[in-house]
Amino acid sequence: MPPKRLVVIDGYSLLFRAFYGTRFLSTSDGRPTNALFGFVNTLLHLFGELRPDAVVVALDAPGKTFRHAEFAEYKGTRRETPPELVSQLQASREMIAALNIPVLEIVGYEADDVVGTISLQAERNGYDTVIVTGDRDNLQLVDHAVTVMMPGIRGSEATMYGPDGVREKYGFEPLQLIDYKALAGDASDNIPGVPGIGDKTATYLVQKFGSVEAIIDKLEDIEEKYRKKIEPNIPQMKTCKMLATIDRQVPIDWDFEPFKIDLEHVHQVRAMVESFEFKTQAKRLESALQPYMSDGARDFVEMGPE
C-alpha cells in the first residue's frame, strides 16, 4: 500500500511570500487582499492537485523562542510587518478555520520547528509529507519521505524539492544546509556566521569537510586563509549551527486525522472567498474541495447557496 500524504503548510511564511510576490490587490471597499489571494490560490492547488489525506497549518506563536535565549539578536533585523499585511494575517486565520484545517502553534518554538516535528512524526505514522513554504530553511528537512513545495510568485510555477533537487541547487545534502548557514550566516534571520566566509567558501568547505564538527576536528588541514577566519570564531560558528537547526522534537501530540469539510464550513469558505471578491477562486472552490466533503456538503455545492 502506498504511503498516505500529509500536507504541512508553513502559514505565515506562505502569506509573507504572497504579500511581497503579488501585486497589490484590494476589495472594492479598500481591504488589502494580495497575500490572501496568493494564499487561497495555493490552498486550492493543494486540494485540487496534491489530494492530501491530512492537512495541518503551522504558525509562529507570539513571543520569543529558545533561540533568543541563546542569541538575543536572533531575527533582530526583521522589519515591522506592514499594516496592509497584518489585517490579512488575521483574515487568513479565519479562512483556515473556515476550511476546518487544524492549526499548530507552540509557545517557545518557531513554525519551522513544528513543521520539522510533524513531518518526522508523519513518517512514523505511514505518511509522506509535502511541506508548503516560502522559507528555504525547510529544505534541511528534505529526505526520502519529505518534499518541500515552494509556490511561485508573479504567476511562476511552484518548485518541488526532493533530495536530488536540493543537491542540484546547493551541491550538498539537505541536512548540510545547516552547516552551510553556520559558516555563511543568514541575513534574514540575523545569523552572523563566520565573518569573512561567504557563500562560495561555505559551499567549498561543506563539500570538502561535510560538517562544522569535521571542520573543527580537521582545522589544521584547512587552508590558512580560511583557518584564520574560522579559528577565532568557533564558538560563534557553533551557536550559528544551533540557530539554523530545526528542532524536530517539539512536544506535539497530533492525531493525523483525515481532512474533511462539512456543510457549515463549506458555507463559511464560500462566503469568505466571495467577500474577498475572488471570483475565479470562488468558481474553483467547489471542485477543489469536492473529494473532502460530506454528502450534505456535496448537496449544498450542487444546489448552490440559497
Contacts in CASP RR format, 6 or more apart in sequence:
PFRMAT RR
TARGET T0000
AUTHOR 0000-0000-0000
METHOD contacts of the structure
MODEL  1
MPPKRLVVIDGYSLLFRAFYGTRFLSTSDGRPTNALFGFVNTLLHLFGEL
RPDAVVVALDAPGKTFRHAEFAEYKGTRRETPPELVSQLQASREMIAALN
IPVLEIVGYEADDVVGTISLQAERNGYDTVIVTGDRDNLQLVDHAVTVMM
PGIRGSEATMYGPDGVREKYGFEPLQLIDYKALAGDASDNIPGVPGIGDK
TATYLVQKFGSVEAIIDKLEDIEEKYRKKIEPNIPQMKTCKMLATIDRQV
PIDWDFEPFKIDLEHVHQVRAMVESFEFKTQAKRLESALQPYMSDGARDF
VEMGPE
3 126 0 8 1.000
3 127 0 8 1.000
3 128 0 8 1.000
3 145 0 8 1.000
4 53 0 8 1.000
4 54 0 8 1.000
4 126 0 8 1.000
4 127 0 8 1.000
4 128 0 8 1.000
5 50 0 8 1.000
5 51 0 8 1.000
5 52 0 8 1.000
5 53 0 8 1.000
5 54 0 8 1.000
5 127 0 8 1.000
5 128 0 8 1.000
5 129 0 8 1.000
5 130 0 8 1.000
6 52 0 8 1.000
6 53 0 8 1.000
6 54 0 8 1.000
6 55 0 8 1.000
6 56 0 8 1.000
6 118 0 8 1.000
6 119 0 8 1.000
6 122 0 8 1.000
6 127 0 8 1.000
6 128 0 8 1.000
6 129 0 8 1.000
6 130 0 8 1.000
6 256 0 8 1.000
7 46 0 8 1.000
7 50 0 8 1.000
7 52 0 8 1.000
7 54 0 8 1.000
7 55 0 8 1.000
7 56 0 8 1.000
7 129 0 8 1.000
7 130 0 8 1.000
7 132 0 8 1.000
8 55 0 8 1.000
8 56 0 8 1.000
8 57 0 8 1.000
8 58 0 8 1.000
8 115 0 8 1.000
8 118 0 8 1.000
8 119 0 8 1.000
8 122 0 8 1.000
8 129 0 8 1.000
8 130 0 8 1.000
8 131 0 8 1.000
8 132 0 8 1.000
9 43 0 8 1.000
9 46 0 8 1.000
9 55 0 8 1.000
9 56 0 8 1.000
9 57 0 8 1.000
9 58 0 8 1.000
9 101 0 8 1.000
9 132 0 8 1.000
9 133 0 8 1.000
10 58 0 8 1.000
10 111 0 8 1.000
10 112 0 8 1.000
10 115 0 8 1.000
10 131 0 8 1.000
10 132 0 8 1.000
10 133 0 8 1.000
10 134 0 8 1.000
10 135 0 8 1.000
10 138 0 8 1.000
11 39 0 8 1.000
11 57 0 8 1.000
11 58 0 8 1.000
11 59 0 8 1.000
11 92 0 8 1.000
11 111 0 8 1.000
11 133 0 8 1.000
12 59 0 8 1.000
12 60 0 8 1.000
12 89 0 8 1.000
12 111 0 8 1.000
13 111 0 8 1.000
13 133 0 8 1.000
13 134 0 8 1.000
13 135 0 8 1.000
14 39 0 8 1.000
14 42 0 8 1.000
14 132 0 8 1.000
14 133 0 8 1.000
14 134 0 8 1.000
14 151 0 8 1.000
15 35 0 8 1.000
15 36 0 8 1.000
15 39 0 8 1.000
15 85 0 8 1.000
15 88 0 8 1.000
15 89 0 8 1.000
15 92 0 8 1.000
16 35 0 8 1.000
16 85 0 8 1.000
16 134 0 8 1.000
17 134 0 8 1.000
17 151 0 8 1.000
17 153 0 8 1.000
18 34 0 8 1.000
18 35 0 8 1.000
18 36 0 8 1.000
18 37 0 8 1.000
18 38 0 8 1.000
18 39 0 8 1.000
18 42 0 8 1.000
18 151 0 8 1.000
18 153 0 8 1.000
19 34 0 8 1.000
19 35 0 8 1.000
19 82 0 8 1.000
19 84 0 8 1.000
19 85 0 8 1.000
19 88 0 8 1.000
20 153 0 8 1.000
21 153 0 8 1.000
21 154 0 8 1.000
22 34 0 8 1.000
22 35 0 8 1.000
22 37 0 8 1.000
22 38 0 8 1.000
22 153 0 8 1.000
22 154 0 8 1.000
23 34 0 8 1.000
23 154 0 8 1.000
24 32 0 8 1.000
24 34 0 8 1.000
24 84 0 8 1.000
25 32 0 8 1.000
25 33 0 8 1.000
25 34 0 8 1.000
25 37 0 8 1.000
26 32 0 8 1.000
26 33 0 8 1.000
26 34 0 8 1.000
27 33 0 8 1.000
27 275 0 8 1.000
27 276 0 8 1.000
27 277 0 8 1.000
28 277 0 8 1.000
31 87 0 8 1.000
31 276 0 8 1.000
32 84 0 8 1.000
32 85 0 8 1.000
32 87 0 8 1.000
32 88 0 8 1.000
33 88 0 8 1.000
33 276 0 8 1.000
33 277 0 8 1.000
33 278 0 8 1.000
34 88 0 8 1.000
35 85 0 8 1.000
35 88 0 8 1.000
35 89 0 8 1.000
35 92 0 8 1.000
36 88 0 8 1.000
36 91 0 8 1.000
36 92 0 8 1.000
36 95 0 8 1.000
36 276 0 8 1.000
36 278 0 8 1.000
37 276 0 8 1.000
37 278 0 8 1.000
37 281 0 8 1.000
38 151 0 8 1.000
39 92 0 8 1.000
39 95 0 8 1.000
40 95 0 8 1.000
40 273 0 8 1.000
40 276 0 8 1.000
40 278 0 8 1.000
40 281 0 8 1.000
41 151 0 8 1.000
41 281 0 8 1.000
42 132 0 8 1.000
42 151 0 8 1.000
42 158 0 8 1.000
43 99 0 8 1.000
43 288 0 8 1.000
44 281 0 8 1.000
44 284 0 8 1.000
44 285 0 8 1.000
44 288 0 8 1.000
45 151 0 8 1.000
45 158 0 8 1.000
46 52 0 8 1.000
46 55 0 8 1.000
46 132 0 8 1.000
47 288 0 8 1.000
47 289 0 8 1.000
47 291 0 8 1.000
47 292 0 8 1.000
48 287 0 8 1.000
48 288 0 8 1.000
48 291 0 8 1.000
50 130 0 8 1.000
51 291 0 8 1.000
52 130 0 8 1.000
52 259 0 8 1.000
53 127 0 8 1.000
53 258 0 8 1.000
53 259 0 8 1.000
54 127 0 8 1.000
54 256 0 8 1.000
54 257 0 8 1.000
54 258 0 8 1.000
54 259 0 8 1.000
55 101 0 8 1.000
55 102 0 8 1.000
55 259 0 8 1.000
56 101 0 8 1.000
56 102 0 8 1.000
56 103 0 8 1.000
56 104 0 8 1.000
56 118 0 8 1.000
56 254 0 8 1.000
57 96 0 8 1.000
57 101 0 8 1.000
57 102 0 8 1.000
57 103 0 8 1.000
57 104 0 8 1.000
58 103 0 8 1.000
58 104 0 8 1.000
58 105 0 8 1.000
58 111 0 8 1.000
58 112 0 8 1.000
58 114 0 8 1.000
58 115 0 8 1.000
58 118 0 8 1.000
59 93 0 8 1.000
59 103 0 8 1.000
59 104 0 8 1.000
59 105 0 8 1.000
59 111 0 8 1.000
59 114 0 8 1.000
60 105 0 8 1.000
60 110 0 8 1.000
60 111 0 8 1.000
61 105 0 8 1.000
61 106 0 8 1.000
61 107 0 8 1.000
61 108 0 8 1.000
61 109 0 8 1.000
62 107 0 8 1.000
63 107 0 8 1.000
63 108 0 8 1.000
64 108 0 8 1.000
65 74 0 8 1.000
65 108 0 8 1.000
65 109 0 8 1.000
65 110 0 8 1.000
65 113 0 8 1.000
66 108 0 8 1.000
66 109 0 8 1.000
66 247 0 8 1.000
67 74 0 8 1.000
67 110 0 8 1.000
67 242 0 8 1.000
67 243 0 8 1.000
68 74 0 8 1.000
70 239 0 8 1.000
70 242 0 8 1.000
70 243 0 8 1.000
71 191 0 8 1.000
71 239 0 8 1.000
71 243 0 8 1.000
73 190 0 8 1.000
74 189 0 8 1.000
74 190 0 8 1.000
74 191 0 8 1.000
74 243 0 8 1.000
75 189 0 8 1.000
75 190 0 8 1.000
76 190 0 8 1.000
77 187 0 8 1.000
77 190 0 8 1.000
78 188 0 8 1.000
78 190 0 8 1.000
81 89 0 8 1.000
91 272 0 8 1.000
91 276 0 8 1.000
93 103 0 8 1.000
94 272 0 8 1.000
95 269 0 8 1.000
95 272 0 8 1.000
96 103 0 8 1.000
97 103 0 8 1.000
97 268 0 8 1.000
98 265 0 8 1.000
98 268 0 8 1.000
98 269 0 8 1.000
98 272 0 8 1.000
99 261 0 8 1.000
99 265 0 8 1.000
99 269 0 8 1.000
100 259 0 8 1.000
100 260 0 8 1.000
100 261 0 8 1.000
100 262 0 8 1.000
100 265 0 8 1.000
101 259 0 8 1.000
102 254 0 8 1.000
102 257 0 8 1.000
104 114 0 8 1.000
104 118 0 8 1.000
104 252 0 8 1.000
104 254 0 8 1.000
105 111 0 8 1.000
105 114 0 8 1.000
106 113 0 8 1.000
106 114 0 8 1.000
106 250 0 8 1.000
106 251 0 8 1.000
106 252 0 8 1.000
109 247 0 8 1.000
109 250 0 8 1.000
112 135 0 8 1.000
112 137 0 8 1.000
112 138 0 8 1.000
112 246 0 8 1.000
113 246 0 8 1.000
113 247 0 8 1.000
113 248 0 8 1.000
113 250 0 8 1.000
114 250 0 8 1.000
114 252 0 8 1.000
115 131 0 8 1.000
115 133 0 8 1.000
115 138 0 8 1.000
115 141 0 8 1.000
115 246 0 8 1.000
116 131 0 8 1.000
116 138 0 8 1.000
116 141 0 8 1.000
116 246 0 8 1.000
116 247 0 8 1.000
116 248 0 8 1.000
116 250 0 8 1.000
117 247 0 8 1.000
117 248 0 8 1.000
117 249 0 8 1.000
117 250 0 8 1.000
117 252 0 8 1.000
118 129 0 8 1.000
118 252 0 8 1.000
118 254 0 8 1.000
119 129 0 8 1.000
119 131 0 8 1.000
119 141 0 8 1.000
119 145 0 8 1.000
119 146 0 8 1.000
119 248 0 8 1.000
120 248 0 8 1.000
121 252 0 8 1.000
121 254 0 8 1.000
121 256 0 8 1.000
122 128 0 8 1.000
122 129 0 8 1.000
122 145 0 8 1.000
122 256 0 8 1.000
123 129 0 8 1.000
123 145 0 8 1.000
123 146 0 8 1.000
125 256 0 8 1.000
127 145 0 8 1.000
127 256 0 8 1.000
128 145 0 8 1.000
128 146 0 8 1.000
128 147 0 8 1.000
129 145 0 8 1.000
129 146 0 8 1.000
129 147 0 8 1.000
130 147 0 8 1.000
130 148 0 8 1.000
130 149 0 8 1.000
131 138 0 8 1.000
131 141 0 8 1.000
131 146 0 8 1.000
131 147 0 8 1.000
131 148 0 8 1.000
131 149 0 8 1.000
132 149 0 8 1.000
132 151 0 8 1.000
133 148 0 8 1.000
133 149 0 8 1.000
133 150 0 8 1.000
134 150 0 8 1.000
134 151 0 8 1.000
136 150 0 8 1.000
136 177 0 8 1.000
137 177 0 8 1.000
137 186 0 8 1.000
137 189 0 8 1.000
137 244 0 8 1.000
137 246 0 8 1.000
138 148 0 8 1.000
138 246 0 8 1.000
139 148 0 8 1.000
139 161 0 8 1.000
139 166 0 8 1.000
139 170 0 8 1.000
139 174 0 8 1.000
139 177 0 8 1.000
140 174 0 8 1.000
140 175 0 8 1.000
140 177 0 8 1.000
140 178 0 8 1.000
140 244 0 8 1.000
140 245 0 8 1.000
140 246 0 8 1.000
141 148 0 8 1.000
141 174 0 8 1.000
141 246 0 8 1.000
141 248 0 8 1.000
142 148 0 8 1.000
142 161 0 8 1.000
142 162 0 8 1.000
142 163 0 8 1.000
142 166 0 8 1.000
142 174 0 8 1.000
143 163 0 8 1.000
143 174 0 8 1.000
144 163 0 8 1.000
146 162 0 8 1.000
147 160 0 8 1.000
147 161 0 8 1.000
147 162 0 8 1.000
148 160 0 8 1.000
148 161 0 8 1.000
148 162 0 8 1.000
149 158 0 8 1.000
149 159 0 8 1.000
149 160 0 8 1.000
149 161 0 8 1.000
150 158 0 8 1.000
150 159 0 8 1.000
150 161 0 8 1.000
151 158 0 8 1.000
152 158 0 8 1.000
152 159 0 8 1.000
161 169 0 8 1.000
162 174 0 8 1.000
163 173 0 8 1.000
163 174 0 8 1.000
166 173 0 8 1.000
166 174 0 8 1.000
166 177 0 8 1.000
167 173 0 8 1.000
167 174 0 8 1.000
170 176 0 8 1.000
170 177 0 8 1.000
170 180 0 8 1.000
170 203 0 8 1.000
171 203 0 8 1.000
171 207 0 8 1.000
172 180 0 8 1.000
172 203 0 8 1.000
172 206 0 8 1.000
172 207 0 8 1.000
172 210 0 8 1.000
176 206 0 8 1.000
176 210 0 8 1.000
176 211 0 8 1.000
177 244 0 8 1.000
178 241 0 8 1.000
178 244 0 8 1.000
178 245 0 8 1.000
179 206 0 8 1.000
179 210 0 8 1.000
179 211 0 8 1.000
179 212 0 8 1.000
179 215 0 8 1.000
179 241 0 8 1.000
180 202 0 8 1.000
180 203 0 8 1.000
180 206 0 8 1.000
181 191 0 8 1.000
181 193 0 8 1.000
181 240 0 8 1.000
181 241 0 8 1.000
181 244 0 8 1.000
182 191 0 8 1.000
182 193 0 8 1.000
182 194 0 8 1.000
182 212 0 8 1.000
182 237 0 8 1.000
182 238 0 8 1.000
182 240 0 8 1.000
182 241 0 8 1.000
182 244 0 8 1.000
183 193 0 8 1.000
183 194 0 8 1.000
183 197 0 8 1.000
183 198 0 8 1.000
183 201 0 8 1.000
183 202 0 8 1.000
183 205 0 8 1.000
183 206 0 8 1.000
183 212 0 8 1.000
183 215 0 8 1.000
183 237 0 8 1.000
183 240 0 8 1.000
184 193 0 8 1.000
184 194 0 8 1.000
184 197 0 8 1.000
184 198 0 8 1.000
184 199 0 8 1.000
184 201 0 8 1.000
184 202 0 8 1.000
185 191 0 8 1.000
185 192 0 8 1.000
185 193 0 8 1.000
185 194 0 8 1.000
185 202 0 8 1.000
185 240 0 8 1.000
185 244 0 8 1.000
186 193 0 8 1.000
186 244 0 8 1.000
189 243 0 8 1.000
189 244 0 8 1.000
191 240 0 8 1.000
191 243 0 8 1.000
191 244 0 8 1.000
192 236 0 8 1.000
192 240 0 8 1.000
193 233 0 8 1.000
193 236 0 8 1.000
193 237 0 8 1.000
193 240 0 8 1.000
194 229 0 8 1.000
194 230 0 8 1.000
194 233 0 8 1.000
194 236 0 8 1.000
194 237 0 8 1.000
194 240 0 8 1.000
195 229 0 8 1.000
195 233 0 8 1.000
196 229 0 8 1.000
197 205 0 8 1.000
197 226 0 8 1.000
197 229 0 8 1.000
197 230 0 8 1.000
201 226 0 8 1.000
205 215 0 8 1.000
205 222 0 8 1.000
205 226 0 8 1.000
209 215 0 8 1.000
209 218 0 8 1.000
209 222 0 8 1.000
212 237 0 8 1.000
212 238 0 8 1.000
212 241 0 8 1.000
215 222 0 8 1.000
215 230 0 8 1.000
216 234 0 8 1.000
219 227 0 8 1.000
219 230 0 8 1.000
219 231 0 8 1.000
220 227 0 8 1.000
222 230 0 8 1.000
230 237 0 8 1.000
259 292 0 8 1.000
260 292 0 8 1.000
260 293 0 8 1.000
260 294 0 8 1.000
261 269 0 8 1.000
261 289 0 8 1.000
261 292 0 8 1.000
261 293 0 8 1.000
261 294 0 8 1.000
261 297 0 8 1.000
262 293 0 8 1.000
262 294 0 8 1.000
262 296 0 8 1.000
262 297 0 8 1.000
263 294 0 8 1.000
263 296 0 8 1.000
263 297 0 8 1.000
263 300 0 8 1.000
265 297 0 8 1.000
266 289 0 8 1.000
266 293 0 8 1.000
266 297 0 8 1.000
266 300 0 8 1.000
266 301 0 8 1.000
267 300 0 8 1.000
267 305 0 8 1.000
269 285 0 8 1.000
269 289 0 8 1.000
270 282 0 8 1.000
270 285 0 8 1.000
270 305 0 8 1.000
273 281 0 8 1.000
273 282 0 8 1.000
273 285 0 8 1.000
274 282 0 8 1.000
286 301 0 8 1.000
289 297 0 8 1.000
289 301 0 8 1.000
290 298 0 8 1.000
290 301 0 8 1.000
293 301 0 8 1.000
END
